C-alpha cells in the first residue's frame, strides 16, 4: 500500500488515496501505522475518498484509531494531497459537513492552504479566562500567562477528562495574547493523541474566536476579524465575521501544508 506523510504546522498525518474504495483499515492497523516507535509515526491518518456530492471526502482518524471529527490542519494537508493527486477544485465533505479550500501559494512540496471551517455557534464562557467552543471538534480555551513554561500536559489532561465533557472528552488549548509581537500564542493538548501536539487547526480557530470575545477591539476592523496565531513553531491566521450573539461565519484557517515523504508498506 502506498502512503504519504504530510505536516501542517507540525501536526503530522499519514494519507492514502482511497477513491477506489480498496483500503479498509482496522483500529489496530491505524494505531500501528501512527506509532512513532513501531510504525511510521503521526498525529492522525486520513483517507482521500470519493464523494457523491463534492470533489472528495475526508475521512479522519486520530492516532488511537478514533474518528468522527474534523481536523483543521488535517483538512489543509488533505487539500495539498488532493492537489498532488491531480485535483484542481477543493470542495469536500468531512465529519462536520462541507468545506472548501484555496491554495494561495504552491512551491511543490510546500503549499499555503486557506481552508473554510464550519460556522461556529456553540460557544459558552466558563469564566473570565476560559471558553468552550465547538469548531468541528470540541475545545476548551484557557488564557494564561507564561505560556512557554506552562505545564500543558498536566493541565490539558485535567481538562480533557473532566466529567462534564465525557464520554467524548474535549481538547484543551492554552493561549496568551499580551505579548509585544501582537500575535496570539497557542499550545494544545489533543485527545486521541493524548499529548501536546505542535499545532491543532480547530483549536487554533477556537482560540482565535475566544481571543476576539475577550478583546474584540484588538482584532476586529470593518466588521471582520483577523487573528495571527503562533503554534509551537509556525504562524497561521484565522479570519471570520462575528454575527449576532456568539455566532461566527465565514471562518477561514490559513497556514502551511508540507509533503514530507512517500512510503510503501
ROTIVEX-925277 format. One line per field, with one value per residue: residue in three letters; residue number from 1; x, y, z of N, C-alpha, C in turn. Coordinates in steps of 0.05 Angstrom, whole numbers, plus 5000, padded with zeros to 4 digits. Layout:
# residues N
type: (Ala / ...)
seq: (NUM / ...)
n_px: (X / ...)
n_py: (Y / ...)
n_pz: (Z / ...)
ca_px: (X / ...)
ca_py: (Y / ...)
ca_pz: (Z / ...)
c_px: (X / ...)
c_py: (Y / ...)
c_pz: (Z / ...)
***
This chain:
# residues 265
type: (Unk / Unk / Unk / Unk / Unk / Unk / Unk / Unk / Unk / Unk / Unk / Unk / Unk / Unk / Unk / Unk / Unk / Unk / Unk / Unk / Unk / Unk / Unk / Unk / Unk / Unk / Unk / Unk / Unk / Unk / Unk / Unk / Unk / Unk / Unk / Unk / Unk / Unk / Unk / Unk / Unk / Unk / Unk / Unk / Unk / Unk / Unk / Unk / Unk / Unk / Unk / Unk / Unk / Unk / Unk / Unk / Unk / Unk / Unk / Unk / Unk / Unk / Unk / Unk / Unk / Unk / Unk / Unk / Unk / Unk / Unk / Unk / Unk / Unk / Unk / Unk / Unk / Unk / Unk / Unk / Unk / Unk / Unk / Unk / Unk / Unk / Unk / Unk / Unk / Unk / Unk / Unk / Unk / Unk / Unk / Unk / Unk / Unk / Unk / Unk / Unk / Unk / Unk / Unk / Unk / Unk / Unk / Unk / Unk / Unk / Unk / Unk / Unk / Unk / Unk / Unk / Unk / Unk / Unk / Unk / Unk / Unk / Unk / Unk / Unk / Unk / Unk / Unk / Unk / Unk / Unk / Unk / Unk / Unk / Unk / Unk / Unk / Unk / Unk / Unk / Unk / Unk / Unk / Unk / Unk / Unk / Unk / Unk / Unk / Unk / Unk / Unk / Unk / Unk / Unk / Unk / Unk / Unk / Unk / Unk / Unk / Unk / Unk / Unk / Unk / Unk / Unk / Unk / Unk / Unk / Unk / Unk / Unk / Unk / Unk / Unk / Unk / Unk / Unk / Unk / Unk / Unk / Unk / Unk / Unk / Unk / Unk / Unk / Unk / Unk / Unk / Unk / Unk / Unk / Unk / Unk / Unk / Unk / Unk / Unk / Unk / Unk / Unk / Unk / Unk / Unk / Unk / Unk / Unk / Unk / Unk / Unk / Unk / Unk / Unk / Unk / Unk / Unk / Unk / Unk / Unk / Unk / Unk / Unk / Unk / Unk / Unk / Unk / Unk / Unk / Unk / Unk / Unk / Unk / Unk / Unk / Unk / Unk / Unk / Unk / Unk / Unk / Unk / Unk / Unk / Unk / Unk / Unk / Unk / Unk / Unk / Unk / Unk / Unk / Unk / Unk / Unk / Unk / Unk / Unk / Unk / Unk / Unk / Unk / Unk)
seq: (1 / 2 / 3 / 4 / 5 / 6 / 7 / 8 / 9 / 10 / 11 / 12 / 13 / 14 / 15 / 16 / 17 / 18 / 19 / 20 / 21 / 22 / 23 / 24 / 25 / 26 / 27 / 28 / 29 / 30 / 31 / 32 / 33 / 34 / 35 / 36 / 37 / 38 / 39 / 40 / 41 / 42 / 43 / 44 / 45 / 46 / 47 / 48 / 49 / 50 / 51 / 52 / 53 / 54 / 55 / 56 / 57 / 58 / 59 / 60 / 61 / 62 / 63 / 64 / 65 / 66 / 67 / 68 / 69 / 70 / 71 / 72 / 73 / 74 / 75 / 76 / 77 / 78 / 79 / 80 / 81 / 82 / 83 / 84 / 85 / 86 / 87 / 88 / 89 / 90 / 91 / 92 / 93 / 94 / 95 / 96 / 97 / 98 / 99 / 100 / 101 / 102 / 103 / 104 / 105 / 106 / 107 / 108 / 109 / 110 / 111 / 112 / 113 / 114 / 115 / 116 / 117 / 118 / 119 / 120 / 121 / 122 / 123 / 124 / 125 / 126 / 127 / 128 / 129 / 130 / 131 / 132 / 133 / 134 / 135 / 136 / 137 / 138 / 139 / 140 / 141 / 142 / 143 / 144 / 145 / 146 / 147 / 148 / 149 / 150 / 151 / 152 / 153 / 154 / 155 / 156 / 157 / 158 / 159 / 160 / 161 / 162 / 163 / 164 / 165 / 166 / 167 / 168 / 169 / 170 / 171 / 172 / 173 / 174 / 175 / 176 / 177 / 178 / 179 / 180 / 181 / 182 / 183 / 184 / 185 / 186 / 187 / 188 / 189 / 190 / 191 / 192 / 193 / 194 / 195 / 196 / 197 / 198 / 199 / 200 / 201 / 202 / 203 / 204 / 205 / 206 / 207 / 208 / 209 / 210 / 211 / 212 / 213 / 214 / 215 / 216 / 217 / 218 / 219 / 220 / 221 / 222 / 223 / 224 / 225 / 226 / 227 / 228 / 229 / 230 / 231 / 232 / 233 / 234 / 235 / 236 / 237 / 238 / 239 / 240 / 241 / 242 / 243 / 244 / 245 / 246 / 247 / 248 / 249 / 250 / 251 / 252 / 253 / 254 / 255 / 256 / 257 / 258 / 259 / 260 / 261 / 262 / 263 / 264 / 265)
n_px: (5017 / 5011 / 5030 / 5028 / 5063 / 5047 / 5054 / 5023 / 5038 / 5068 / 5033 / 5026 / 5010 / 4988 / 4971 / 4926 / 4905 / 4842 / 4802 / 4783 / 4761 / 4789 / 4817 / 4815 / 4820 / 4834 / 4825 / 4871 / 4909 / 4911 / 4930 / 4979 / 5006 / 5009 / 5041 / 5099 / 5146 / 5143 / 5118 / 5101 / 5092 / 5052 / 5004 / 4954 / 4912 / 4890 / 4841 / 4833 / 4776 / 4723 / 4668 / 4598 / 4577 / 4613 / 4681 / 4715 / 4719 / 4737 / 4763 / 4777 / 4822 / 4843 / 4907 / 4898 / 4861 / 4808 / 4752 / 4708 / 4708 / 4728 / 4790 / 4830 / 4883 / 4893 / 4855 / 4876 / 4922 / 4902 / 4879 / 4925 / 4947 / 4907 / 4914 / 4964 / 4950 / 4926 / 4878 / 4840 / 4801 / 4771 / 4726 / 4698 / 4673 / 4670 / 4673 / 4645 / 4614 / 4607 / 4665 / 4709 / 4768 / 4827 / 4887 / 4938 / 4992 / 5041 / 5094 / 5112 / 5129 / 5115 / 5059 / 5013 / 4954 / 4887 / 4833 / 4764 / 4727 / 4675 / 4615 / 4608 / 4572 / 4564 / 4582 / 4608 / 4620 / 4661 / 4687 / 4720 / 4768 / 4764 / 4736 / 4686 / 4684 / 4659 / 4688 / 4681 / 4709 / 4708 / 4729 / 4764 / 4786 / 4835 / 4860 / 4925 / 4984 / 5054 / 5061 / 5101 / 5127 / 5087 / 5052 / 5029 / 5015 / 5000 / 4957 / 4926 / 4909 / 4878 / 4834 / 4816 / 4794 / 4752 / 4692 / 4643 / 4649 / 4650 / 4625 / 4658 / 4698 / 4745 / 4785 / 4842 / 4863 / 4914 / 4924 / 4958 / 4956 / 4980 / 5031 / 5085 / 5090 / 5041 / 5015 / 4973 / 4989 / 4989 / 4981 / 4968 / 4934 / 4916 / 4861 / 4856 / 4906 / 4929 / 4968 / 5011 / 5008 / 5043 / 5012 / 4942 / 4890 / 4832 / 4833 / 4865 / 4832 / 4788 / 4813 / 4826 / 4775 / 4759 / 4797 / 4781 / 4729 / 4744 / 4777 / 4754 / 4765 / 4818 / 4827 / 4789 / 4765 / 4729 / 4683 / 4703 / 4746 / 4813 / 4862 / 4927 / 4963 / 5009 / 5033 / 5070 / 5115 / 5103 / 5069 / 5001 / 4937 / 4873 / 4811 / 4747 / 4676 / 4640 / 4575 / 4506 / 4495 / 4535 / 4557 / 4590 / 4612 / 4637 / 4689 / 4757 / 4817 / 4885 / 4948 / 5011 / 5022 / 5056 / 5089 / 5121 / 5140 / 5140 / 5114 / 5119 / 5083)
n_py: (4976 / 5044 / 5100 / 5168 / 5221 / 5281 / 5346 / 5397 / 5456 / 5428 / 5390 / 5324 / 5276 / 5214 / 5196 / 5168 / 5150 / 5134 / 5132 / 5093 / 5058 / 5014 / 5008 / 4988 / 4997 / 4969 / 4986 / 4973 / 4971 / 5025 / 5050 / 5024 / 5041 / 5096 / 5096 / 5121 / 5095 / 5041 / 5043 / 5086 / 5137 / 5189 / 5242 / 5232 / 5196 / 5198 / 5187 / 5199 / 5201 / 5181 / 5223 / 5230 / 5279 / 5323 / 5344 / 5310 / 5265 / 5272 / 5229 / 5220 / 5198 / 5195 / 5184 / 5143 / 5113 / 5130 / 5166 / 5208 / 5264 / 5333 / 5358 / 5413 / 5426 / 5378 / 5380 / 5421 / 5395 / 5350 / 5375 / 5395 / 5345 / 5326 / 5361 / 5346 / 5296 / 5309 / 5336 / 5396 / 5428 / 5441 / 5427 / 5394 / 5340 / 5329 / 5302 / 5340 / 5366 / 5407 / 5433 / 5481 / 5500 / 5539 / 5542 / 5583 / 5593 / 5555 / 5517 / 5468 / 5418 / 5446 / 5481 / 5536 / 5537 / 5557 / 5545 / 5536 / 5535 / 5506 / 5543 / 5575 / 5566 / 5544 / 5564 / 5578 / 5615 / 5598 / 5620 / 5681 / 5672 / 5626 / 5588 / 5548 / 5521 / 5497 / 5479 / 5444 / 5405 / 5393 / 5443 / 5470 / 5534 / 5565 / 5623 / 5643 / 5664 / 5667 / 5625 / 5595 / 5566 / 5537 / 5481 / 5442 / 5389 / 5368 / 5402 / 5401 / 5347 / 5345 / 5378 / 5352 / 5304 / 5319 / 5309 / 5331 / 5335 / 5285 / 5226 / 5234 / 5272 / 5329 / 5376 / 5413 / 5479 / 5527 / 5595 / 5657 / 5726 / 5775 / 5791 / 5830 / 5823 / 5823 / 5777 / 5720 / 5670 / 5599 / 5536 / 5466 / 5410 / 5349 / 5306 / 5237 / 5237 / 5245 / 5278 / 5336 / 5371 / 5397 / 5434 / 5452 / 5454 / 5463 / 5477 / 5523 / 5556 / 5559 / 5584 / 5633 / 5655 / 5658 / 5695 / 5740 / 5748 / 5760 / 5805 / 5846 / 5894 / 5891 / 5857 / 5864 / 5896 / 5937 / 5905 / 5854 / 5801 / 5788 / 5745 / 5733 / 5674 / 5640 / 5576 / 5522 / 5527 / 5547 / 5602 / 5617 / 5638 / 5663 / 5680 / 5712 / 5728 / 5763 / 5748 / 5757 / 5752 / 5700 / 5680 / 5659 / 5668 / 5653 / 5631 / 5622 / 5585 / 5593 / 5569 / 5532 / 5472 / 5414 / 5367 / 5310 / 5257 / 5197 / 5133 / 5062 / 5007)
n_pz: (5000 / 4983 / 5018 / 5044 / 5075 / 5108 / 5136 / 5175 / 5201 / 5237 / 5257 / 5243 / 5191 / 5164 / 5099 / 5050 / 4984 / 4973 / 4935 / 4902 / 4938 / 4958 / 5005 / 5071 / 5138 / 5200 / 5270 / 5300 / 5260 / 5244 / 5291 / 5294 / 5248 / 5261 / 5305 / 5336 / 5346 / 5330 / 5283 / 5227 / 5247 / 5269 / 5281 / 5264 / 5216 / 5149 / 5099 / 5031 / 4998 / 4952 / 4936 / 4930 / 4922 / 4926 / 4909 / 4936 / 4993 / 5061 / 5106 / 5172 / 5223 / 5290 / 5323 / 5358 / 5333 / 5337 / 5308 / 5269 / 5272 / 5258 / 5232 / 5230 / 5213 / 5189 / 5149 / 5116 / 5100 / 5072 / 5029 / 5003 / 4990 / 4956 / 4914 / 4897 / 4879 / 4832 / 4832 / 4821 / 4842 / 4906 / 4939 / 4992 / 5033 / 5104 / 5171 / 5199 / 5162 / 5102 / 5067 / 5037 / 5000 / 4985 / 4949 / 4964 / 4956 / 4921 / 4923 / 4905 / 4944 / 4989 / 5009 / 5016 / 5047 / 5048 / 5086 / 5091 / 5149 / 5190 / 5205 / 5268 / 5326 / 5375 / 5432 / 5496 / 5553 / 5605 / 5650 / 5667 / 5640 / 5610 / 5556 / 5523 / 5460 / 5400 / 5342 / 5301 / 5324 / 5394 / 5440 / 5497 / 5514 / 5548 / 5578 / 5595 / 5632 / 5618 / 5580 / 5553 / 5592 / 5614 / 5642 / 5598 / 5589 / 5639 / 5657 / 5612 / 5609 / 5654 / 5640 / 5593 / 5612 / 5644 / 5679 / 5661 / 5607 / 5587 / 5552 / 5509 / 5513 / 5511 / 5475 / 5499 / 5501 / 5510 / 5516 / 5501 / 5498 / 5506 / 5488 / 5460 / 5406 / 5381 / 5367 / 5375 / 5419 / 5422 / 5453 / 5451 / 5480 / 5455 / 5451 / 5436 / 5412 / 5460 / 5483 / 5481 / 5419 / 5361 / 5336 / 5328 / 5286 / 5290 / 5343 / 5343 / 5314 / 5349 / 5392 / 5370 / 5363 / 5416 / 5435 / 5408 / 5430 / 5482 / 5476 / 5437 / 5409 / 5396 / 5353 / 5313 / 5253 / 5210 / 5212 / 5205 / 5228 / 5241 / 5262 / 5276 / 5292 / 5332 / 5334 / 5364 / 5330 / 5278 / 5244 / 5236 / 5209 / 5227 / 5203 / 5207 / 5210 / 5257 / 5283 / 5304 / 5375 / 5401 / 5350 / 5291 / 5225 / 5158 / 5167 / 5165 / 5161 / 5154 / 5132 / 5130 / 5091 / 5083 / 5043 / 5065 / 5058 / 5016 / 5024 / 5026 / 5047)
ca_px: (5000 / 5026 / 5022 / 5042 / 5063 / 5046 / 5051 / 5012 / 5047 / 5078 / 5014 / 5034 / 4989 / 4991 / 4949 / 4924 / 4885 / 4823 / 4779 / 4772 / 4749 / 4803 / 4831 / 4799 / 4839 / 4824 / 4836 / 4899 / 4926 / 4915 / 4947 / 5005 / 5019 / 5014 / 5060 / 5124 / 5169 / 5140 / 5104 / 5111 / 5091 / 5035 / 4983 / 4929 / 4912 / 4868 / 4836 / 4821 / 4756 / 4704 / 4643 / 4577 / 4568 / 4635 / 4705 / 4725 / 4711 / 4759 / 4758 / 4799 / 4825 / 4864 / 4928 / 4888 / 4841 / 4782 / 4746 / 4683 / 4713 / 4743 / 4817 / 4836 / 4909 / 4889 / 4840 / 4894 / 4941 / 4889 / 4876 / 4951 / 4950 / 4889 / 4927 / 4986 / 4938 / 4916 / 4853 / 4843 / 4780 / 4774 / 4702 / 4698 / 4658 / 4684 / 4655 / 4628 / 4599 / 4620 / 4687 / 4723 / 4795 / 4843 / 4917 / 4947 / 5019 / 5048 / 5122 / 5117 / 5124 / 5104 / 5036 / 4998 / 4926 / 4866 / 4812 / 4740 / 4718 / 4646 / 4605 / 4610 / 4550 / 4565 / 4603 / 4600 / 4641 / 4661 / 4693 / 4733 / 4792 / 4760 / 4714 / 4681 / 4677 / 4659 / 4695 / 4683 / 4718 / 4702 / 4753 / 4765 / 4808 / 4841 / 4881 / 4945 / 5009 / 5077 / 5054 / 5124 / 5134 / 5062 / 5051 / 5006 / 5007 / 4986 / 4931 / 4910 / 4896 / 4856 / 4811 / 4807 / 4779 / 4732 / 4667 / 4622 / 4654 / 4650 / 4647 / 4674 / 4722 / 4748 / 4813 / 4849 / 4881 / 4923 / 4930 / 4969 / 4952 / 4991 / 5058 / 5090 / 5090 / 5014 / 5006 / 4961 / 5005 / 4971 / 4991 / 4944 / 4933 / 4895 / 4850 / 4861 / 4935 / 4935 / 4993 / 5012 / 5017 / 5056 / 4991 / 4916 / 4876 / 4807 / 4840 / 4874 / 4808 / 4773 / 4829 / 4823 / 4748 / 4759 / 4812 / 4763 / 4708 / 4758 / 4787 / 4744 / 4777 / 4846 / 4829 / 4768 / 4766 / 4710 / 4664 / 4716 / 4766 / 4837 / 4878 / 4951 / 4967 / 5033 / 5033 / 5097 / 5136 / 5093 / 5048 / 4978 / 4919 / 4845 / 4794 / 4719 / 4658 / 4622 / 4547 / 4490 / 4501 / 4561 / 4558 / 4613 / 4610 / 4659 / 4712 / 4779 / 4843 / 4906 / 4974 / 5027 / 5018 / 5081 / 5093 / 5145 / 5151 / 5123 / 5120 / 5107 / 5082)
ca_py: (5000 / 5069 / 5121 / 5193 / 5236 / 5310 / 5360 / 5424 / 5470 / 5408 / 5369 / 5306 / 5258 / 5194 / 5198 / 5148 / 5155 / 5112 / 5139 / 5068 / 5042 / 4988 / 5008 / 4985 / 4994 / 4964 / 5005 / 4966 / 4979 / 5054 / 5056 / 5014 / 5060 / 5122 / 5093 / 5135 / 5077 / 5016 / 5048 / 5109 / 5159 / 5211 / 5250 / 5221 / 5183 / 5207 / 5175 / 5215 / 5183 / 5191 / 5235 / 5232 / 5306 / 5342 / 5335 / 5287 / 5263 / 5270 / 5211 / 5226 / 5182 / 5202 / 5163 / 5120 / 5099 / 5142 / 5184 / 5222 / 5292 / 5349 / 5367 / 5436 / 5422 / 5355 / 5390 / 5434 / 5375 / 5333 / 5392 / 5394 / 5318 / 5324 / 5376 / 5328 / 5274 / 5319 / 5351 / 5425 / 5441 / 5430 / 5426 / 5367 / 5335 / 5318 / 5293 / 5362 / 5378 / 5417 / 5452 / 5488 / 5510 / 5551 / 5541 / 5611 / 5590 / 5527 / 5514 / 5440 / 5403 / 5464 / 5497 / 5552 / 5530 / 5572 / 5526 / 5546 / 5519 / 5507 / 5565 / 5569 / 5577 / 5531 / 5579 / 5583 / 5625 / 5583 / 5641 / 5703 / 5663 / 5600 / 5586 / 5523 / 5527 / 5475 / 5488 / 5418 / 5388 / 5409 / 5454 / 5490 / 5553 / 5579 / 5644 / 5640 / 5679 / 5649 / 5601 / 5579 / 5548 / 5525 / 5451 / 5436 / 5361 / 5364 / 5417 / 5391 / 5322 / 5351 / 5388 / 5332 / 5283 / 5329 / 5292 / 5344 / 5333 / 5257 / 5208 / 5241 / 5287 / 5355 / 5385 / 5435 / 5499 / 5548 / 5618 / 5681 / 5746 / 5800 / 5796 / 5854 / 5817 / 5825 / 5751 / 5702 / 5645 / 5577 / 5509 / 5449 / 5382 / 5337 / 5280 / 5219 / 5235 / 5244 / 5292 / 5362 / 5369 / 5422 / 5453 / 5440 / 5474 / 5470 / 5490 / 5550 / 5571 / 5564 / 5603 / 5660 / 5665 / 5665 / 5719 / 5762 / 5752 / 5771 / 5832 / 5850 / 5917 / 5885 / 5840 / 5869 / 5920 / 5938 / 5882 / 5828 / 5795 / 5775 / 5738 / 5716 / 5655 / 5624 / 5550 / 5518 / 5536 / 5561 / 5622 / 5613 / 5660 / 5656 / 5702 / 5706 / 5751 / 5759 / 5751 / 5764 / 5734 / 5689 / 5664 / 5667 / 5657 / 5659 / 5625 / 5612 / 5579 / 5594 / 5561 / 5515 / 5444 / 5406 / 5339 / 5301 / 5231 / 5176 / 5109 / 5037 / 4988)
ca_pz: (5000 / 4981 / 5037 / 5042 / 5100 / 5106 / 5162 / 5175 / 5225 / 5256 / 5260 / 5221 / 5183 / 5143 / 5080 / 5028 / 4964 / 4974 / 4919 / 4891 / 4959 / 4963 / 5031 / 5095 / 5159 / 5227 / 5290 / 5308 / 5238 / 5245 / 5314 / 5288 / 5229 / 5274 / 5327 / 5329 / 5351 / 5316 / 5257 / 5212 / 5266 / 5261 / 5299 / 5254 / 5190 / 5133 / 5073 / 5010 / 4987 / 4933 / 4946 / 4910 / 4921 / 4923 / 4895 / 4950 / 5021 / 5080 / 5129 / 5190 / 5247 / 5309 / 5324 / 5373 / 5317 / 5339 / 5286 / 5272 / 5279 / 5239 / 5240 / 5213 / 5199 / 5171 / 5126 / 5098 / 5089 / 5052 / 5005 / 4990 / 4979 / 4934 / 4892 / 4888 / 4864 / 4807 / 4834 / 4818 / 4858 / 4933 / 4955 / 5003 / 5057 / 5127 / 5192 / 5209 / 5139 / 5078 / 5068 / 5012 / 5006 / 4964 / 4952 / 4959 / 4945 / 4915 / 4915 / 4903 / 4969 / 5009 / 4999 / 5036 / 5042 / 5063 / 5090 / 5103 / 5171 / 5195 / 5221 / 5296 / 5342 / 5402 / 5448 / 5523 / 5571 / 5631 / 5669 / 5653 / 5626 / 5596 / 5538 / 5509 / 5433 / 5381 / 5315 / 5286 / 5347 / 5418 / 5453 / 5518 / 5510 / 5574 / 5575 / 5616 / 5629 / 5619 / 5564 / 5545 / 5615 / 5625 / 5640 / 5581 / 5592 / 5664 / 5657 / 5589 / 5616 / 5674 / 5626 / 5574 / 5625 / 5662 / 5678 / 5646 / 5578 / 5580 / 5549 / 5486 / 5521 / 5499 / 5473 / 5516 / 5489 / 5528 / 5498 / 5513 / 5478 / 5515 / 5481 / 5444 / 5377 / 5371 / 5357 / 5395 / 5421 / 5430 / 5456 / 5453 / 5487 / 5438 / 5457 / 5414 / 5413 / 5489 / 5488 / 5467 / 5391 / 5352 / 5328 / 5324 / 5270 / 5302 / 5368 / 5337 / 5307 / 5374 / 5408 / 5357 / 5369 / 5444 / 5438 / 5399 / 5450 / 5505 / 5470 / 5409 / 5397 / 5388 / 5330 / 5293 / 5237 / 5188 / 5214 / 5202 / 5248 / 5232 / 5285 / 5271 / 5314 / 5332 / 5348 / 5375 / 5312 / 5254 / 5247 / 5220 / 5212 / 5228 / 5195 / 5209 / 5213 / 5280 / 5278 / 5328 / 5397 / 5398 / 5326 / 5274 / 5198 / 5140 / 5184 / 5149 / 5173 / 5134 / 5142 / 5113 / 5088 / 5071 / 5037 / 5078 / 5048 / 5005 / 5039 / 5017 / 5069)
c_px: (5018 / 5014 / 5039 / 5041 / 5064 / 5045 / 5041 / 5018 / 5056 / 5059 / 5018 / 5013 / 4999 / 4967 / 4950 / 4902 / 4866 / 4798 / 4767 / 4760 / 4764 / 4816 / 4811 / 4818 / 4825 / 4837 / 4865 / 4918 / 4932 / 4934 / 4976 / 5020 / 5026 / 5034 / 5088 / 5149 / 5167 / 5126 / 5117 / 5113 / 5074 / 5015 / 4956 / 4933 / 4887 / 4866 / 4822 / 4802 / 4737 / 4679 / 4623 / 4568 / 4590 / 4659 / 4717 / 4714 / 4736 / 4750 / 4782 / 4799 / 4848 / 4885 / 4919 / 4866 / 4813 / 4778 / 4721 / 4686 / 4728 / 4771 / 4825 / 4862 / 4908 / 4874 / 4857 / 4913 / 4927 / 4883 / 4903 / 4955 / 4932 / 4901 / 4949 / 4975 / 4925 / 4890 / 4859 / 4822 / 4778 / 4749 / 4700 / 4680 / 4676 / 4664 / 4636 / 4614 / 4617 / 4643 / 4696 / 4750 / 4807 / 4872 / 4927 / 4975 / 5026 / 5077 / 5130 / 5109 / 5111 / 5082 / 5025 / 4969 / 4907 / 4841 / 4788 / 4730 / 4687 / 4639 / 4604 / 4587 / 4550 / 4588 / 4592 / 4623 / 4639 / 4667 / 4708 / 4756 / 4788 / 4735 / 4711 / 4671 / 4680 / 4664 / 4697 / 4694 / 4714 / 4728 / 4746 / 4790 / 4811 / 4864 / 4899 / 4967 / 5032 / 5073 / 5078 / 5132 / 5110 / 5062 / 5026 / 4997 / 4991 / 4958 / 4913 / 4896 / 4874 / 4831 / 4799 / 4789 / 4759 / 4705 / 4646 / 4625 / 4656 / 4625 / 4666 / 4700 / 4724 / 4778 / 4818 / 4870 / 4889 / 4935 / 4941 / 4969 / 4966 / 5019 / 5061 / 5089 / 5062 / 5003 / 4994 / 4978 / 4987 / 4987 / 4967 / 4950 / 4910 / 4887 / 4854 / 4891 / 4945 / 4962 / 4991 / 5021 / 5028 / 5036 / 4965 / 4899 / 4849 / 4811 / 4850 / 4851 / 4791 / 4787 / 4826 / 4796 / 4747 / 4774 / 4796 / 4742 / 4720 / 4767 / 4779 / 4758 / 4805 / 4848 / 4810 / 4773 / 4746 / 4691 / 4677 / 4738 / 4789 / 4855 / 4902 / 4957 / 4993 / 5029 / 5062 / 5119 / 5125 / 5072 / 5026 / 4960 / 4890 / 4829 / 4764 / 4703 / 4640 / 4593 / 4532 / 4495 / 4530 / 4561 / 4579 / 4610 / 4635 / 4686 / 4733 / 4804 / 4864 / 4933 / 4987 / 5018 / 5041 / 5082 / 5121 / 5157 / 5130 / 5133 / 5106 / 5107 / 5069)
c_py: (5025 / 5089 / 5145 / 5207 / 5266 / 5321 / 5388 / 5437 / 5450 / 5386 / 5349 / 5284 / 5238 / 5196 / 5176 / 5156 / 5131 / 5118 / 5115 / 5050 / 5017 / 4986 / 5007 / 4979 / 4989 / 4983 / 4999 / 4972 / 5009 / 5061 / 5046 / 5032 / 5086 / 5120 / 5104 / 5117 / 5051 / 5019 / 5072 / 5133 / 5182 / 5217 / 5239 / 5209 / 5192 / 5192 / 5195 / 5196 / 5197 / 5202 / 5236 / 5260 / 5326 / 5330 / 5311 / 5287 / 5259 / 5252 / 5211 / 5207 / 5194 / 5179 / 5139 / 5105 / 5111 / 5162 / 5200 / 5252 / 5306 / 5355 / 5389 / 5433 / 5398 / 5363 / 5404 / 5415 / 5357 / 5349 / 5392 / 5367 / 5315 / 5339 / 5359 / 5304 / 5283 / 5334 / 5381 / 5441 / 5426 / 5436 / 5398 / 5365 / 5322 / 5311 / 5315 / 5377 / 5387 / 5436 / 5458 / 5500 / 5522 / 5547 / 5569 / 5611 / 5561 / 5526 / 5485 / 5425 / 5420 / 5481 / 5514 / 5548 / 5546 / 5555 / 5539 / 5526 / 5521 / 5533 / 5556 / 5582 / 5565 / 5543 / 5584 / 5593 / 5611 / 5602 / 5663 / 5695 / 5638 / 5600 / 5557 / 5531 / 5502 / 5485 / 5464 / 5397 / 5406 / 5417 / 5471 / 5507 / 5567 / 5599 / 5643 / 5660 / 5660 / 5623 / 5584 / 5559 / 5534 / 5495 / 5443 / 5407 / 5357 / 5377 / 5409 / 5366 / 5326 / 5360 / 5367 / 5311 / 5293 / 5315 / 5305 / 5343 / 5304 / 5249 / 5215 / 5255 / 5314 / 5361 / 5409 / 5453 / 5520 / 5571 / 5641 / 5703 / 5773 / 5806 / 5819 / 5849 / 5819 / 5800 / 5735 / 5677 / 5623 / 5551 / 5491 / 5420 / 5369 / 5310 / 5263 / 5215 / 5232 / 5256 / 5320 / 5357 / 5396 / 5443 / 5437 / 5461 / 5482 / 5484 / 5519 / 5567 / 5578 / 5585 / 5631 / 5672 / 5674 / 5691 / 5743 / 5768 / 5766 / 5800 / 5839 / 5873 / 5912 / 5872 / 5848 / 5895 / 5917 / 5914 / 5855 / 5825 / 5780 / 5770 / 5721 / 5699 / 5640 / 5598 / 5546 / 5529 / 5554 / 5582 / 5617 / 5638 / 5650 / 5682 / 5694 / 5731 / 5745 / 5764 / 5758 / 5743 / 5725 / 5669 / 5676 / 5653 / 5665 / 5655 / 5611 / 5607 / 5577 / 5586 / 5541 / 5486 / 5433 / 5376 / 5331 / 5276 / 5215 / 5150 / 5085 / 5018 / 4962)
c_pz: (5000 / 5000 / 5034 / 5069 / 5095 / 5134 / 5157 / 5201 / 5246 / 5263 / 5237 / 5217 / 5162 / 5125 / 5059 / 5009 / 4963 / 4957 / 4905 / 4912 / 4966 / 4990 / 5054 / 5118 / 5186 / 5247 / 5297 / 5285 / 5237 / 5268 / 5308 / 5269 / 5242 / 5297 / 5319 / 5333 / 5334 / 5289 / 5243 / 5231 / 5255 / 5282 / 5290 / 5226 / 5175 / 5107 / 5055 / 4995 / 4968 / 4947 / 4924 / 4906 / 4913 / 4909 / 4909 / 4979 / 5038 / 5103 / 5147 / 5214 / 5264 / 5310 / 5341 / 5358 / 5319 / 5316 / 5291 / 5279 / 5257 / 5250 / 5220 / 5199 / 5181 / 5146 / 5106 / 5085 / 5068 / 5027 / 4989 / 4977 / 4955 / 4909 / 4880 / 4873 / 4838 / 4808 / 4832 / 4833 / 4885 / 4950 / 4965 / 5027 / 5078 / 5148 / 5201 / 5186 / 5117 / 5084 / 5040 / 5019 / 4981 / 4970 / 4944 / 4947 / 4942 / 4905 / 4914 / 4928 / 4990 / 4997 / 5023 / 5029 / 5061 / 5063 / 5103 / 5124 / 5173 / 5209 / 5250 / 5311 / 5370 / 5418 / 5476 / 5540 / 5597 / 5654 / 5653 / 5636 / 5610 / 5579 / 5527 / 5481 / 5416 / 5353 / 5296 / 5304 / 5371 / 5432 / 5478 / 5512 / 5537 / 5569 / 5600 / 5612 / 5631 / 5604 / 5558 / 5567 / 5626 / 5621 / 5625 / 5585 / 5617 / 5664 / 5634 / 5595 / 5636 / 5660 / 5607 / 5587 / 5645 / 5658 / 5660 / 5616 / 5569 / 5565 / 5526 / 5493 / 5506 / 5496 / 5490 / 5503 / 5509 / 5511 / 5514 / 5491 / 5484 / 5507 / 5461 / 5414 / 5365 / 5360 / 5380 / 5395 / 5433 / 5432 / 5462 / 5462 / 5472 / 5448 / 5432 / 5409 / 5442 / 5496 / 5475 / 5438 / 5383 / 5344 / 5327 / 5310 / 5282 / 5329 / 5364 / 5329 / 5331 / 5391 / 5397 / 5363 / 5398 / 5449 / 5429 / 5420 / 5475 / 5501 / 5441 / 5395 / 5387 / 5361 / 5307 / 5278 / 5214 / 5188 / 5210 / 5223 / 5235 / 5256 / 5275 / 5296 / 5311 / 5348 / 5359 / 5357 / 5290 / 5262 / 5227 / 5223 / 5212 / 5222 / 5198 / 5212 / 5237 / 5272 / 5304 / 5350 / 5394 / 5375 / 5307 / 5247 / 5182 / 5155 / 5166 / 5165 / 5151 / 5146 / 5123 / 5113 / 5072 / 5067 / 5048 / 5065 / 5033 / 5016 / 5028 / 5040 / 5059)
***
